[in-house]
Amino acid sequence: MTIIKEISISMKSVLDTFFGSDTDVMSDRVREIMSNPDDKKNYLEALSKLKKLEEDGKQGKETITLSNNQKLELTT
């Protein structure tokens, strides 16, 4: 990674810390997932399954694979 890219990432982090809204309902990660239609569909389906389990008084976990091949595990 070039030094300019590292500085850019660090500056973004600092600016987000000082000027970022603390009233956001969604994290940056969830916002990123919701911007991809396939990832959004998989994410919302997993949440729906977990909600049904929770309504039945059960706990569980759902693992989804995002379009970038990253695995995400959601739990109740």
Phi, psi and omega in degrees: 000135181285157181297325180295319179293319178297318178295318179299315179297317180295318180295320178298318179298315180297314181296320177297324179295316184276325187245357180290149180281132177265010178255006178295135179279324181256140175286167177300324181295315179293321179299320178295318179296317182291341180280347178255119185303318180292315179296321180298315180300311180297319181296312182292325176296318179296318178297322179297316178298318180292324179295319178297316177301316182296320178295330178275004179078021181248164174245158179191183177216150178231133176247128177240153176251122181281170183296339177268016179068015175274135179268142181229125181251124178251137181228159173246000000 
